[in-house]
Amino acid sequence: MNLSYNRWKKLFLFCLGIAIASAFCMKWMESDFYVHNEKFTIVGLELFYPKEKIEALLASLSVHVKTILTYHLSFDFIFMAGVYPGTTALCMMAKEKIRVSSWGKFLHILATLQLLAWGCDIAENLYLLKWLKEPMIGWLEPPVIGNEFYFYHFVVFAKWIIVLTGILTAVTILVLKRKRNSQPLRQ
């Protein structure tokens, strides 16, 4: 193996450790995500719940659940420090394993785009933290999320598309290269 591949691999393994450790902590906290005896999820907040449900959910959280959700979002910042550099390292490991320059350029672009995905994830968390802290207008009235909700969803979808494309592309190439015993991929 060449030196560059080994360095990217070490970074990947380090980042994987950070991601796994922080994911374990976040998963443990999710057992407290209840509002009115109904469970809610972070993925639901990110992708599936409509604006009205998010507003109602955030307005109805107990102090305890609000605190746990704030901690969860804080641990997500640590998780990000593992996922996005780790995905970059994975893309660069795949780049080191192929000889076709167009694939190498594509993997380099995917690796670089992880910075954008990381920025999107940071923006997502900042929106959720802001909406958690926003003062209530009246008794049990939901926080006013406004038109920023649509930008929030754009940011979330962009993040998921970029990171999943990077992971799936890199893993596919690395698996194929392993099966082909270091033969270069052909176009």
C-alpha positions as CSV (number, residue, x, y, z in Angstrom):
1,M,0.0,0.0,0.0
2,N,1.2,3.5,-0.6
3,L,1.8,6.1,2.0
4,S,-1.0,8.4,1.1
5,Y,-3.6,5.6,1.3
6,N,-2.3,4.6,4.8
7,R,-2.6,8.1,6.1
8,W,-6.2,8.5,4.8
9,K,-7.0,5.1,6.3
10,K,-5.7,6.2,9.7
11,L,-7.7,9.4,9.5
12,F,-10.8,7.3,8.5
13,L,-10.4,4.9,11.4
14,F,-9.9,7.8,13.9
15,C,-13.0,9.6,12.6
16,L,-14.9,6.3,12.7
17,G,-14.1,6.0,16.4
18,I,-15.4,9.6,17.0
19,A,-18.6,8.9,15.0
20,I,-19.3,5.6,16.8
21,A,-18.7,7.0,20.3
22,S,-20.8,10.1,19.8
23,A,-23.5,8.1,18.0
24,F,-23.7,5.8,21.0
25,C,-24.2,8.8,23.3
26,M,-26.9,10.3,21.0
27,K,-28.7,6.9,20.7
28,W,-28.8,6.6,24.5
29,M,-30.3,10.1,24.8
30,E,-33.0,9.3,22.2
31,S,-34.8,7.1,24.7
32,D,-36.0,10.3,26.4
33,F,-37.6,11.8,23.2
34,Y,-41.2,11.8,24.2
35,V,-43.9,14.5,24.1
36,H,-47.4,13.7,25.4
37,N,-46.4,10.0,25.7
38,E,-45.5,9.8,22.0
39,K,-42.0,9.2,20.8
40,F,-40.4,11.5,18.3
41,T,-37.1,11.1,16.4
42,I,-34.3,13.3,15.2
43,V,-34.7,11.9,11.7
44,G,-38.4,12.9,11.9
45,L,-37.4,16.4,12.8
46,E,-34.9,16.4,9.9
47,L,-36.8,14.8,7.1
48,F,-40.4,13.7,7.8
49,Y,-42.3,16.0,10.1
50,P,-44.2,18.9,8.5
51,K,-43.6,22.4,9.8
52,E,-46.8,22.4,11.9
53,K,-45.8,19.2,13.7
54,I,-42.3,20.5,14.4
55,E,-43.8,23.8,15.8
56,A,-46.3,21.9,18.0
57,L,-43.7,19.4,19.1
58,L,-41.1,22.0,20.1
59,A,-43.8,24.0,21.9
60,S,-44.9,21.0,23.9
61,L,-41.5,19.7,25.1
62,S,-41.0,19.5,28.8
63,V,-37.9,21.2,30.3
64,H,-36.3,17.8,30.7
65,V,-36.8,16.7,27.1
66,K,-35.8,20.1,25.8
67,T,-32.5,19.8,27.8
68,I,-31.9,16.3,26.5
69,L,-32.6,17.4,22.9
70,T,-30.1,20.3,23.4
71,Y,-27.5,17.8,24.6
72,H,-28.2,15.5,21.7
73,L,-27.7,18.4,19.2
74,S,-24.5,19.3,21.0
75,F,-23.2,15.7,20.7
76,D,-24.2,15.9,17.0
77,F,-21.5,18.5,16.5
78,I,-19.0,15.9,17.8
79,F,-20.6,13.3,15.5
80,M,-20.1,15.6,12.6
81,A,-16.4,15.9,13.3
82,G,-16.2,12.1,12.8
83,V,-18.6,11.7,9.8
84,Y,-17.6,14.4,7.4
85,P,-13.8,14.1,7.7
86,G,-14.2,10.3,7.7
87,T,-16.2,10.4,4.5
88,T,-13.6,12.6,3.0
89,A,-10.9,10.1,4.0
90,L,-13.0,7.3,2.6
91,C,-13.3,9.1,-0.8
92,M,-9.6,9.8,-0.8
93,M,-8.8,6.1,0.0
94,A,-11.0,5.1,-3.0
95,K,-9.2,7.7,-5.1
96,E,-5.9,6.2,-4.3
97,K,-7.1,2.8,-5.4
98,I,-8.2,3.7,-8.9
99,R,-6.2,4.7,-12.0
100,V,-9.0,6.2,-14.1
101,S,-8.4,10.0,-13.8
102,S,-12.1,10.9,-14.3
103,W,-13.1,8.7,-11.3
104,G,-10.2,10.2,-9.3
105,K,-11.5,13.7,-10.0
106,F,-15.0,12.8,-9.2
107,L,-13.9,11.3,-5.8
108,H,-11.8,14.4,-5.1
109,I,-14.9,16.5,-5.7
110,L,-17.0,14.3,-3.5
111,A,-14.3,14.5,-0.8
112,T,-14.3,18.3,-1.0
113,L,-18.1,18.5,-1.0
114,Q,-18.1,17.0,2.5
115,L,-17.2,20.5,3.7
116,L,-20.4,21.7,2.3
117,A,-22.4,18.8,3.8
118,W,-20.7,19.6,7.2
119,G,-21.8,23.2,6.9
120,C,-25.3,22.1,6.1
121,D,-25.4,19.9,9.1
122,I,-24.1,22.7,11.3
123,A,-26.8,25.0,9.9
124,E,-29.4,22.3,10.6
125,N,-28.4,22.0,14.2
126,L,-28.3,25.8,14.6
127,Y,-31.8,26.1,13.3
128,L,-33.1,23.4,15.7
129,L,-31.3,25.0,18.7
130,K,-32.7,28.4,17.7
131,W,-36.2,27.0,17.5
132,L,-35.8,25.3,20.8
133,K,-34.9,28.6,22.5
134,E,-37.3,30.9,20.7
135,P,-39.7,32.6,23.2
136,M,-43.3,31.5,23.1
137,I,-45.8,34.1,21.9
138,G,-48.5,33.0,24.4
139,W,-49.4,30.1,26.6
140,L,-48.5,26.9,24.7
141,E,-48.3,28.6,21.4
142,P,-45.7,27.2,19.0
143,P,-42.5,28.9,18.2
144,V,-42.7,30.9,15.0
145,I,-40.5,28.9,12.5
146,G,-41.5,31.0,9.5
147,N,-40.2,30.7,5.9
148,E,-36.8,29.5,7.1
149,F,-38.3,26.1,7.5
150,Y,-38.1,25.6,3.7
151,F,-34.5,26.6,3.6
152,Y,-33.9,24.3,6.6
153,H,-35.3,21.3,4.6
154,F,-33.2,22.2,1.6
155,V,-30.1,22.2,3.8
156,V,-31.0,18.9,5.4
157,F,-31.7,17.2,2.0
158,A,-28.5,18.6,0.5
159,K,-26.5,17.3,3.5
160,W,-27.9,13.8,3.2
161,I,-27.4,13.6,-0.6
162,I,-23.8,14.8,-0.4
163,V,-22.7,12.5,2.4
164,L,-24.5,9.4,1.2
165,T,-23.2,9.9,-2.3
166,G,-19.7,10.1,-0.9
167,I,-20.0,7.1,1.3
168,L,-21.8,4.8,-1.2
169,T,-19.5,5.8,-4.1
170,A,-16.3,5.3,-2.1
171,V,-17.4,2.0,-0.4
172,T,-18.5,0.6,-3.8
173,I,-15.2,1.4,-5.4
174,L,-13.2,0.0,-2.5
175,V,-15.3,-3.2,-2.4
176,L,-14.9,-3.6,-6.2
177,K,-11.2,-3.0,-6.0
178,R,-10.8,-5.6,-3.3
179,K,-12.7,-8.2,-5.4
180,R,-10.6,-7.4,-8.5
181,N,-7.3,-7.7,-6.6
182,S,-6.0,-4.3,-7.4
183,Q,-6.8,-4.2,-11.1
184,P,-7.7,-0.7,-12.2
185,L,-11.4,0.0,-12.8
186,R,-12.3,0.5,-16.4
187,Q,-14.8,3.0,-17.9
